[in-house]
Amino acid sequence: MVTVLDTRSEQPAAPRPRHPEKAHRPDNPSLPKPDWIRVRAPVSRGYEETREIVRSNKLVTVCEEAGCPNIGGCWEKKHATFMIMGGVCTRACAFCNVATGRPQPLATSEPVSVARAVASMGLSHVVITSVDRDDLADGGAEHFAETIRAIRAAAPGTTIEVLTPDFLKKPGALEVVVAAKPDVFNHNLETVASNYLTVRPGARYFHSIRLLQRVKELDPTMFTKSGIMVGLGEKRNEVLQLMDDLRTADVDFMTIGQYLQPTKKHHAVMSYVTPEEFKSYETVAYSKGFLLVSASPLTRSSHHAGEDFAKLQAARMARRSAA
């Protein structure tokens, strides 16, 4: 009797999809990109140096995770937006390319690692964001605060901007972050109210407005900021109403950028807004009282954040002088 052994190695398990909740959805066709949406490939020496700092400190950046089109230009200048609390989000927004699923426990060393990277890069201004962590009792608020404090200790000259989740159903969480004294508090509305059910189903529009309003109640001196994407089927009047809602909450800075579809499983691009339309939005937003407005096809919440912080300070000073 001859025994034949099967020497074939087992096939490796297929990698877990980034968006398992979208895997079985039908594809959404993409509109062809217009001429004004152009980005260059990241090939510079500065880009490589920034990537090495990020890798050596085992950090996550939203630049990579969200597929930001501006990564080449930002990393060339050693600008990066650090994403704390891991790269897996507990939400499943229809527009977002960040992986979804069950996150790992928090890395207690992360605040110090981020601070070390900020100091190594010599950043004058840094943006700290995160995935949604609905699994945590405080939504990760204390982790934000620890990261702010670590950066203050390692790089006392660096100004700090946080781009936070909405801390939905996390009483007291916002207060913890504001008490840590970031220089700018950013929370993005992402889209108009009528789109929330399909675009941002885990969030609540008026909760986000109230969150931004509450920041100013807690610390009237803190700059507040919010951003949206257009091209998701919104109507112009809805965008104008959103501007009014943000001004009611005393938000200082608004960003408006073009939505770009990460994959065919994500929400379709319903339209490409022209540069002329973006300029019109910017003009209207300034007329409503924002200190600063950034509106263009490739505007992203953290793009040129350092330069924009200096503009915010100057705009506040000019307004006070004129009063």
N, C-alpha and C positions, 0 to 999 in steps of 0.2 A: 504494500500500500504506500502510495506516495502522497505526502501532505504538502499542499501548495500554500505557502504563506503569502498573504497579501501585504506586500511591502510598500504600497502606496501611502504616502503621508496624508494625514487628515487635512482637508481644506481649511484654511484659516477662516474664522468667522467674519462675516461681512461687517464692515464698520457701521456703527450706529448712525442713522441719518441725523443731520443737524436739526431737521424739522419733521419729526415723526408724525405730528398731527396734520401735516400738509401732504404727506407722501401719497395718499390715495385720492387727492383732489384732482380734478381735471386741470390741464394746463391752461394758463391764461396767456393769450398771445400778446406779444410785445409790439408796440408801435415803433417804427424805425426812428432812430435818434436824429434830431435835427443837427444842422451844422454847428450851432452854438454850444453843443454839449461835447466838449473835447478835453481830454486829460492826457498828460504824457506819462509814459511808463516810468516807474521808480528805478533809476539806475545810478544815481549820484553817489559820491563818496559819503556825503553827509547822511544820506538815507541808510547806507550800510552801517555807518557808525551808530546811528540811532537804533537800528535793528539789533546790533550786537549788545548794546546796553540793556535793551528790553529783554533779550534772550538770557543774558548772563544773570539778570536779577529775577528770572522766571516770572515775568510780569505779563499781564494781559492788557492789550490796548483795544479800545473801541475802533481805532483806525483800521485794524485788521479784521476784527470780529464782525463789524458791520459793513465791511467792504467799502470804506469811504473813498470816493473818487479823488480826494485831495491828499492822499497819503504820501505821494511822491514829493509834492511841494512842501508839505509840513515837516516830514521827517528829514528832508534835506536841510532844513533850518533848525533841526533838533527840537521840533515842537511835537509833542505827543499827548494824547488824551488817555490817561491810565484808567482801566476798568477794573475796579476792585471786586472782591467777593466771587471770583471765578468767572468762567466764560459760559455758564449755562443758566438760562433765565427760566423763571417759573411761569412767565406769561407766554402767550403765543400770538403776538400782534401780527396782523396780516402783511405788514410792510417790512418787518425787521429781519435781518439776516443773522442775528445772534442765535446760537443754538438754544433749543428749548428742552426741558426735561427736569430731572431731579438733580439739584446741585450737590456738590461735595460740601462737607463741613468747612467753616471759615478757617483760613490759614492765619493763625495768630501772629505770625512773623510778617505778614504782608504789609502792614503800615510802615514798618521800618524799611522793608525792601523798596517800597515806593519812594520813601523819603531819600534813601540812598541813591536811587536812580535820578531823582530830581536834582540832588546836589551834584552828582556826576555830570549831568547834562548842563549844569549851570543855568537852569531855567529862571527867567525873571518872572514868569507867570505859568501856572500849571492848572490843568483841568482834570478833575477827578470825577469819574462817573461810575456807574455800576449796573449790573443786571438787576432785575426785580428779584427780591428774595422774600416772597410771601411765606416761605417756610420758617422764617425767623420771627421771633416774638416782637422784635422792634424793627423788622424790615431791613436790618443792617445799619441802623442809625448810629449806634455806638461805634461800629467799625469805621464809618465815615469820620466820626469825631476823632477817633484814635489816629487815623491817617492824617487828618489836618494837624493834630498836635505833633505828630512825628515829623511832618514837613517843617513846621515852625521851628522845631529844635534843630533839624539838620540843615535847613536852608532858610534862615530867618529873613532874608531879603526877598524871598519869593512870594508873590501874591497868589492867592488860591481861589479857584473857581470850582464849585461843585455842581454837577449835573445829576440830580437825584431822581429816584423813582417817586411815586406818589404817596408811599407809605399808607396805602389804603387800609383802613381798619387796624391801624397801629397807633393807638393813643399815646401821645407824648413823644413820639419818634422825631417829629419835625423839630421840636424844642431842643432836643439833644444836639442836632446838627447845627442849628442856629447859634446855640450857646458856645460852640467851638469856634465861632467867628471866622467863617470863610469870608473872603472879600466880595465874592459874587455868588449868589444863590440862583441856580438855573434849574428850571423844571419845564420840560417841553410839553405843550398841548398836543403837538404832532399834526392835528387836523381839526376841522370844524366839528361842531357838536353833532350834526346830523350823520357824520361818518363813524361815530364811535362804535356803534354796534357791529359794524363790519370790519373796521380798520383797527380799532383799539378796544376790543370787547372786554378785556379785564379791567379797564379803567373807567372813570366817571368824569365827564367834562367839568361839571361844576365843583367837584371835589378838587380837581387840579387848580381851578381858578381860586378857590378858597385857600388852598395850600400857599399859593403865591401871595395872596392878600395877608395871610397870617404871618409870613416872614416879615413883612413891613410893620405889622403890629408889634412883633417881638423886638425888632431892631430897625427903626426907621432909617438908619444910616447905611444899611446893607443894600448893595445894588441887587436888583432882581432882573431876571431875564427869562424869556421863553421863546420857543420857536415852533414853526409849523412847516410842513411840506405841502406844496400845491401840485396839482395834476392827479388828484385822487377822486375827482368827480365833484369837488366843491363848487359852489357858485360864488361869484365875486361878492355879492351882498353878504354872504355868510362869512367871508374873510373879513369884511369891514366890521361886521358885528363882533367877531372874535377880537379884533383890535380894540373895540370899545370895552369888551369884557376885561381884557388885560389892563387897560388904562383904569378901569374901575378898581382893579386890584393894585393900582399904583406901580405897575411893572415898568421898569426903566428902559429895557432893551428888548427889541423883537428881531428875530431872524426868520427869513422866508426863503426856502430853497425848493428846487424841483425834486419831486419824488422820482427815484430810479428803481426799477423792479429788480430785486436781487436774483430771483430764479422764476421759472415759468409757473411755479406753484404759489408764488406770492401774489398779492393784489396787483391787478393790471394797472399800467399807466393809462389813465383815461385821457390825458392831454399833456402836451408840452407847452408850458407857458413861455411866451416870448420875452426876450430881454426888455422890450418896451413895456410889457405888462408888469414885469417886476419893478421897473422904474416907477410906474404909476402907483403900485402898492407902497413903495418906499415914500413917495411924496405924500400920499394920504396918511400913512402912519406917522410921519413927522408932524403933520397938521393936527393930529390927535394928541400930541404931547409927549411922545417917547423921546427920551434923551438921545437914543441911538437906534438906528435901523440898518440892518444888513439884508438886502433882498437881491438875489441874483440866481440864475440856474444852478450854480455850483456852491452857493452858500450852504454851509453846514453849521450846526450849533457851536462847534468849538473851533471853527476855522478862523485864523487870525485873532484868537482870543486875547493874546497879550497886547497886540496893537489896539484892539477894541477896548480893553480895560483902560488904557491911557486916554482914549477918546471919551469914554464914559466919565472919567474924572474931570477932564477938561470941560465937557458939556455941563456937568453939574455945577462946576465953579462959575462958568459963564452965565448960567441961568440965575444963580444966586446973586451974581454981581448986577444983573439986569433988574432984579426984583426991587 
